[in-house]
């Protein structure tokens, strides 16, 4: 079985065993999102889940003879790492049972006809792999929209707070500039952050305020 350790979910990889994705959500937000996606989009059967401490979900994909996904959510700075692990034991066990039964019946009755039943074994593998592929597709399609929605709600909360607690933007920018000059010798990183936040929908004053809060300048 293949193993993948990069940040992209590859729905076309045959029988992935592990994969990782980073999302701009808290572990708690990631848990709420993933439990909903699993139940509503992937039609997964939740086997085990917990939201406290390190959020974790274990679910069955593709019915009884399918695959099992284990998902852990770990904070890494401003993002959360989604650690996916996939198991195909149920499909392998069902395939083994069918194979042994087919061989046993063929030997018992001295006829190859029961062995034809072993033709369903590739179907078990195909079903399990398809369930995982569909699941990864659903994750790839949904997460960008969910990240943007959480970011929009966070910005609305921040705007409301900033309006109720106004600050001198020019003073914040001056202090930020001094800090960046001491650290980097220029303000290139500061302007990069400002431009990046403006691309995300913040106006200049909001971008400066957010960066100031992130860097401990109030």
N, C-alpha and C positions, 0 to 999 in steps of 0.2 A: 504494500500500500504506500502511496506517495505521501510525502510530508512537505508542508509549505510553511515557511516562517516569515514571509514578508508582510507588508501592510495591506496588500490587496487581496480581496476574496476572489478566487478564480472558480467560477461555476463550471468551467469546462475541464477541470482537472479530474481524472478518473480516480475514484476512491480516495479523496483527500483524507488524511488522518489528523492533521493539525493545521490550523491557519490562524492568523492574527489580524485584527483591524483596529485602528485608532479612531475614536470619535470625540468630538468636542462636546461631551456631556459629562456630568458627574456620574459616578458609579450607580447612584440611586436612580438618576434619570435614565441611564442605560438599562438598568434592570426593568423599570416600568415599560420602556420602549420595547425591549426584547421579549418580555413575557407577553405583551400584546401582539407583536409580530408573529410569534410562534403559534399563539392560539388562533388568531384571526386570519393571518395570511398563509402560514405554512400548515395550518390545521394539525399542529403537533399535539401529542399527548404528553402533558407535563408529568414527569415522574417524581422529581424532587426540585425544590426551589427554596431559596432563602434570600432575604433582602438585607438583613443585619450583617455587621462585620464585613466580610468580603462577599458581595452579591454573587450568587451561583444559581444556575438553572440546568437541569438535566431533563431531556425530553426525547420522545420517540418520534421519528419521522417515517412516514410511509406505512403506518400500520404495524401489526405485530411482526411481520417478516419484512423489516426495513432496516433503518440505521438509527443509532442513538447519538445524540449530540450533547456534549457537556460544555457549558459556557461559564467561564469565570470573568469577572469584571474588576480590573485593577487600576487604581488611580496612578497616573504618571504626569505630574505637573498639571497643566491646564486641560489635559485630555484623559480619556479612559481607554485602557487597552482591553479589547475583547478577545479572549483566548478561547478559540473553538477547538474541541476535540471530537472526532467522529469514530464510532465503533460499529463494526458490521458483524458482530458475533452472532446475532440472531439469524441473519441471512445465511451465514456460514454454517451454523448449526442445522438450520432447516435443509440446506443443500446436502449436508452430510447424512442426515436422516433419510432423505429421499434416495441418495446414492446407495447407501447400505441396504435399504429396503428393496430397491430395484435389483441390486446384485443378488441379494438373498432369495428373492422370488424367482429370479432367472435360474439360479442354481437349483433351487428346490424343485421346480417344475420342468427343468431342462428345456426352457424356451426363452428366446431373447425378447419376447413381447413385453414382459414387465420392465425390462431395461429401457424401453422407450420412455418410461416415466421420468428417467433422468434428464430428459430434454427440458424439463421445467427448471432445472438448476440455473441455467443462464438467466432465466426470467427473474429469479430471486435477486441475483446480482444486479441486473439491469434496474429492477424496481428500487433497490436500496440506493444505488448510485444516482438514479433520477430524482429520488426524494431529496438527497443532499444537494444536487445541482439546483433544483427548484428553490430550496431553502436559501442557498447562497444568492441566487438571483433576486429573491424577495428582499434580502438584507441589502444588497447593493443598490437596489432601486429606491428603497424606502428611507435609508439612513440620511442621505443628503437633505431630503425635505424635512426630516425630523430635526436635524441639527439646525437648519435655518429657522424653524419654528421656535425652538428653544431659545436661539439667539435673539429672535425678534421679541419674545416675551421678556427676556432679560434686559434688553435695551429699553423697553417700555417701563420696566420697573426702575431702571437707572435714571431715565429721563424724569420720571416723577420725583425721585429723590433729589436729583440735581436741581430741579426747579424749586424744591422746598428748602434746599441748602445751597444757595448760590455761592460761587467762588470767583475770584479774579483770575480769569483765564490767562492774561498776560503775565501775571505774577507766577502762576503755575508753570507756564512755558519758560520763563526766565530761570526758575529753579531747576527745571528739567534740563535745560540747556547747559547750565553750570555743571550739573551732575554728569551729563554725557561728555562734556569737554574734559572733565577730570578722569573719566573712565576710559573713553575712546579717543580723546584728542580732537573730536569733531562731533557734529550733531546729525550725522548721516543716519545712524540707527534710529534716532528720535523721529526724523522726518519719514523714514521708512514705516515706522509704526503708525504715524499719523495718517499717511497715505493709505496704508492697509486698512485702517479702521474706516476711513472715508469711503473706500471701495465697498465696505460692508454696510454702508448706509448711515454712518455717523457724520455729523457736520464737524467742522474744525474744532469748535469749542468743546463738543462732546468727546472727541478723540483725545484732546489734551487732558480733559478731566479724567477719562478712563486710564490713560497711561500714567498720570500722576498718582492715581489710587493704586495701580499695579506696582508702582515703584516706591510706594510709601511716602509720597509727598502730598500733604494735605494743607 
